[in-house]
Amino acid sequence: MATRGSFEFVEEKIRSQAKGTEFGKDFEWLCKWYLENAPQYRGKFRKVYLWNDWPDRWGADCGVDLIAETHSGDLWAIQSKAVSEDHTLTKREIDSFLAESSRKQIKYRLLIASTDKVGKNARRTIDQQEKQASLLLRGDLLTADLVWPDKVGGKAPKP
């Protein structure tokens, strides 16, 4: 069993409790929590929104799962990919995110995934975007310098 306070612990817990596609929504919340708490992002954003909570959303979720607003007002579009650890992300899986997030008001794009595997065509497509897009993968989540919450909607346990 994974250590309490680790990414593996909360991931294992929410995967085991999820029904149907709930893990995807839970992972979106976990990505929001990460962006608000990880040392490299904490304080960078005025606000991080789940897509359905963002007041300026342009429609249904078509690939953008979160929006983060920096203190200077720049908007980041974020997709969270809740897949198995051994899954390889394909170009087809990221195309709608890249298309939806290419809008003028979006300054930066970030794809967060629960795998480290990104297919050759997917990586090439991300790398060749006119508007910058980057990856935050499983290894980054596993090695993040923070104590993860025990559950979705929870706070990190005291060290």
Backbone torsions as a table, in degrees:
resi	resn	phi	psi	omega
1	MET	NA	143.5	-178.8
2	ALA	-70.9	156.7	-179.5
3	THR	-75.3	133.9	176.9
4	ARG	-55.9	136.1	-179.1
5	GLY	92.8	-4.4	178.9
6	SER	-95.9	159.8	174.9
7	PHE	-58.9	-43.1	-178.8
8	GLU	-59.2	-36.5	-179.2
9	PHE	-64.3	-52.3	-177.4
10	VAL	-69.0	-37.4	177.9
11	GLU	-61.6	-48.1	179.7
12	GLU	-59.6	-43.0	-178.4
13	LYS	-65.0	-48.5	-176.9
14	ILE	-72.8	-31.0	175.2
15	ARG	-64.4	-42.6	-176.8
16	SER	-70.0	-26.7	-178.5
17	GLN	-94.2	-11.4	-175.4
18	ALA	-74.4	143.7	174.1
19	LYS	-115.8	132.6	178.3
20	GLY	60.5	-123.6	-176.6
21	THR	-96.7	14.0	-179.0
22	GLU	-58.3	-33.5	-178.0
23	PHE	-59.6	-36.4	178.1
24	GLY	-60.1	-46.0	178.7
25	LYS	-67.2	-39.4	177.5
26	ASP	-64.3	-39.0	179.1
27	PHE	-67.0	-35.6	174.9
28	GLU	-59.1	-45.9	178.5
29	TRP	-61.3	-41.6	-179.5
30	LEU	-64.4	-37.3	176.5
31	CYS	-65.8	-41.3	175.8
32	LYS	-59.2	-48.1	179.7
33	TRP	-59.3	-43.6	179.7
34	TYR	-59.4	-48.4	-178.8
35	LEU	-63.9	-27.5	178.8
36	GLU	-84.2	-17.0	-172.0
37	ASN	-123.7	-24.2	-178.7
38	ALA	-66.3	137.6	-176.2
39	PRO	-52.2	-38.4	-177.1
40	GLN	-74.5	-13.1	-179.7
41	TYR	-117.9	-27.0	-177.0
42	ARG	-53.7	126.5	-179.8
43	GLY	87.9	-8.6	-179.4
44	LYS	-76.9	-30.6	-173.3
45	PHE	-109.5	141.8	170.9
46	ARG	-69.2	-40.3	-177.5
47	LYS	-160.1	142.9	172.6
48	VAL	-117.7	124.9	-176.7
49	TYR	-113.8	140.4	161.2
50	LEU	-69.8	147.3	-173.3
51	TRP	-49.0	-49.6	-176.1
52	ASN	-68.4	-13.8	178.3
53	ASP	-95.7	-10.5	-177.7
54	TRP	-76.2	120.6	-174.5
55	PRO	-65.2	-22.1	-177.1
56	ASP	-102.7	18.1	-179.0
57	ARG	-60.8	145.4	-173.7
58	TRP	-96.1	3.3	179.2
59	GLY	161.3	-160.0	179.8
60	ALA	-68.3	161.9	177.2
61	ASP	-65.1	110.8	177.8
62	CYS	-120.6	30.4	178.0
63	GLY	131.8	-24.9	176.6
64	VAL	-93.2	121.8	-176.5
65	ASP	-102.5	-26.9	179.7
66	LEU	-141.9	155.5	172.0
67	ILE	-128.5	131.2	176.4
68	ALA	-117.7	135.1	178.1
69	GLU	-110.5	122.4	179.1
70	THR	-75.0	169.4	178.6
71	HIS	-65.6	-22.8	177.0
72	SER	-88.1	0.2	177.4
73	GLY	93.9	-0.2	177.1
74	ASP	-71.3	143.4	179.2
75	LEU	-104.6	133.8	174.0
76	TRP	-108.7	132.2	171.6
77	ALA	-97.0	134.2	-176.0
78	ILE	-129.4	134.0	171.7
79	GLN	-113.6	135.0	175.1
80	SER	-110.5	124.6	-178.8
81	LYS	-107.8	104.5	179.1
82	ALA	-93.0	92.4	-177.9
83	VAL	-126.9	171.5	177.5
84	SER	-70.0	155.9	-178.0
85	GLU	-57.3	-32.0	-177.6
86	ASP	-95.0	4.2	179.3
87	HIS	-76.5	140.6	174.9
88	THR	-103.6	121.9	178.4
89	LEU	-68.4	134.9	179.7
90	THR	-104.8	163.4	176.0
91	LYS	-57.1	-43.8	-179.2
92	ARG	-57.3	-35.5	-178.7
93	GLU	-72.1	-21.4	-177.9
94	ILE	-107.5	-9.6	-176.4
95	ASP	-57.4	-44.0	-177.5
96	SER	-66.9	-37.0	176.6
97	PHE	-61.9	-47.5	-178.7
98	LEU	-64.6	-38.6	178.6
99	ALA	-67.3	-48.5	-178.4
100	GLU	-65.0	-34.1	-175.2
101	SER	-90.6	5.9	179.2
102	SER	-84.4	4.6	-179.8
103	ARG	-62.7	153.7	-175.8
104	LYS	-56.5	-39.8	-174.3
105	GLN	-73.2	-14.0	179.3
106	ILE	-87.6	125.2	-179.0
107	LYS	-96.2	-26.6	-173.9
108	TYR	-150.0	150.2	-179.9
109	ARG	-129.6	139.0	-177.8
110	LEU	-135.7	130.0	175.3
111	LEU	-110.9	121.1	179.1
112	ILE	-108.4	127.6	-176.3
113	ALA	-132.5	149.9	178.4
114	SER	-89.6	21.3	173.9
115	THR	-134.9	161.4	173.2
116	ASP	-101.7	-3.8	-172.9
117	LYS	-93.8	121.0	178.1
118	VAL	-128.7	123.5	-178.8
119	GLY	-61.9	156.4	-178.0
120	LYS	-56.5	-46.4	-179.5
121	ASN	-68.8	-35.7	177.4
122	ALA	-65.4	-45.3	-179.1
123	ARG	-64.6	-42.9	178.5
124	ARG	-60.3	-43.6	-179.8
125	THR	-62.8	-43.6	178.2
126	ILE	-63.5	-46.3	-177.4
127	ASP	-65.0	-27.4	-175.0
128	GLN	-99.4	14.8	178.3
129	GLN	-70.2	141.3	175.6
130	GLU	-66.1	-41.6	176.7
131	LYS	-96.0	129.1	-173.0
132	GLN	-55.4	136.3	174.5
133	ALA	-136.6	138.7	179.4
134	SER	-135.2	170.4	-175.7
135	LEU	-116.1	141.4	170.4
136	LEU	-128.1	110.5	-168.9
137	LEU	-110.2	176.6	-176.0
138	ARG	-48.7	-46.1	-180.0
139	GLY	-57.8	-36.4	177.7
140	ASP	-66.6	-39.0	179.8
141	LEU	-69.4	-39.9	-179.4
142	LEU	-66.2	-33.7	-175.5
143	THR	-100.8	5.7	179.9
144	ALA	-60.3	139.9	-179.1
145	ASP	-86.1	73.0	177.5
146	LEU	-160.7	163.4	175.5
147	VAL	-98.8	121.1	-176.4
148	TRP	-80.6	153.9	175.9
149	PRO	-68.5	160.6	179.2
150	ASP	-81.2	-19.3	-175.3
151	LYS	-156.0	164.0	175.4
152	VAL	-66.7	132.5	-177.3
153	GLY	85.1	-0.1	-177.4
154	GLY	-97.7	177.1	176.4
155	LYS	-108.7	159.3	178.4
156	ALA	-66.2	141.5	178.1
157	PRO	-67.1	154.4	176.8
158	LYS	-68.1	136.0	179.4
159	PRO	-66.2	NA	NA
